[in-house]
């Protein structure tokens, strides 16, 4: 087989490893498409995941700029060649897709596709996607397709592994959703049992105190003292429920190992490069370790979900008599003052509260277009 500079077993192996490296569906789709286009040396590649309404739940392209993709408009519907791949579940290899009787045209900003190779992505008997390539970078035979039977066979191998990677990613996301839902349900149940009764008693006692203020001030004072006691008990119950959410890994492995493990998972799950380095940090009080972990998680979420960063670096170091957590990204950045005025905090209020509650400080250094640096410093360590 001849597939350009990336041909051979090593290239196939690299593509398959890249697919299995990611855990989230969107990242898996992007990796499949990029791997297929590079391996078969095509100008364009795309993968569509159908919905149940004649359209696509997700549609990922490679070889088209973001500006061009926006200009193309809404996602395609399941018609023409795409519908054939999805509903007839067979390969399509065409010398000129525009001359096929099923061709129904495309939007004005759409690139001009000529030779075409497409395959369904199947999980058993279910078609879970349509993967296709267009415009092979090679000399075309007279009236023929640039894509060969060997290309079709190779794309078939990729499609099989793509189905496995996509199914695994879906299972991972579903498992994570169930875990979150179960934890929320458990917490809601515990909060109801442990706190709501206290709050109910508190409300009744406060109402009784209000009725006694004028006719029996001394008894009203006693009732108000009871209100204070019940409020303190309710706060303790709530605090106890929240403490139970402390990640088990912190107790078992400590902060450095827990951060390292979680960041390794994020690095596999996202296209951005996520790294961690920890130097000379000893065990900290439980409240500080949890606060540092939660701030790291919030900052990483912002960097990976909202900033478009390509690199995110996390460090945990000693500084004087304390410990400093630093999260640096090369993303889009933002104006912290403008964000505050607009009422959008990106979790900054929560992070500052956590830092303050652990006896530490939080600083945010961000400029639009120049990335973001978040530092949290706590004493000790």
Protein Blocks (a to p, Z undefined) as FASTA:
>chain_A
ZZbjkgcjklmmmmmmmmmmpmbfklmmmmmmmmmmmmnopabdcdddddfeopafbdcd
ehiafklmmmnopadddehjllmmmmnopacddfblklpmkbgbjafklccdfbdcdddd
dehjbcfbdcddehiabdddehiafbdfklmmmmmmmmmmmmmmmmmmmmmmmmmmmmmm
mmmmmmmmmmmmmmmmmmmmmmmmmmmmmmmmmmommlmmmmmmmmmmmmmmmmmmmmmm
mmmmpcfklmmnommlmmmmmmmmmmmmpmbdcddddehiacddfklmmmmmmmmmmmmm
mmmmmnopabdcdddddehjbccdddddfbebpafklmmmnopaghmmmmmmmmmmnopa
cdddddehiapadddddeeZZ
